[in-house]
Amino acid sequence: MDEAVSKVPLIEFRGIGKRYGSGEAAFVALHDIDLRIDEGEFVAIMGPSGSGKSTAMNIIGALDRPTWGEYLFQGVHVENLTNDQRALLRRRYLGFVFQGFNLLPRTTALENVELPLVYRGLPAKERHAMAREALDRVGLAAWEHHTPAELSGGQQQRVAIARAIVIRPKLLLADEPTGSLDSARSVEIMELLQTLNQEDGITVALVTHEPAMAEYARRHIIFRDGRLVSDDEGLKGKVT
């Protein structure tokens, strides 16, 4: 069998559905979604408000459970994991970046980036080294002692990305990461995500409603009314 065909995908949805509420108040947010994301991909997940894209992202990130169907992460059935096992999956394999930077306001950039490593119980010396390496990777090596109030919006998002990659995740989930930034800073963040994908091999799943930001991805998945209506590899990403 061809190696590309037989390779276990990083992410696989098999008939995933999500329903909220019950009876007449029930709302189906996802309808029987089949989806595969391979390691090393840069995928943009798009769709209007209420399309199901954020629900799909929350299930991928083990932040929510499907109502039916199977979700496999590297061949492991996530829908069967306990809450503790799901938390371990997030801590060890998933990095998260959101529109709001979610930084601790009175702690330095270095301390913010170290936070996931504190949860892992790593010794201080190892945490410091890994956090400095991550800050350097996002171009903020000289800003490690600055608090969020002393950083621009673009710099704060870079700190958030450094915090997400400090654990060396298999998958980086970016939910509207440029939504709070101006056009120039948005381009900088997207070019950084593209570099992390191309040079570091981090799989990136980007949720966005902005076509210009989606152009940086090599694959585009579109949701509408809880259904996956388009999945292609049309645009091949900008060259940085």
RAQUI-V264473 format. One record per run of one state. SS is the DSSP state (helix for helix, strand for strand, loop for the rest). FROM is the first residue (numbers start at 0). TO is the last residue. If there is no record, write none. Layout:
ss: [SS:SS]
from: [FROM:FROM]
to: [TO:TO]
This chain:
ss: [loop:helix:loop:strand:loop:helix:loop:strand:loop:strand:loop:helix:loop:strand:loop:strand:helix:loop:helix:strand:loop:strand:helix:loop:helix:loop:helix:loop:strand:helix:loop:helix:loop:strand:loop:helix:loop:strand:loop:helix:loop:strand:loop:strand:loop]
from: [0:2:6:10:20:22:25:26:37:41:46:52:60:67:73:75:77:80:82:93:98:107:108:120:123:137:140:143:146:147:150:152:165:170:175:182:200:202:207:210:214:218:224:226:232]
to: [1:5:9:19:21:24:25:36:40:45:51:59:66:72:74:76:79:81:92:97:106:107:119:122:136:139:142:145:146:149:151:164:169:174:181:199:201:206:209:213:217:223:225:231:239]
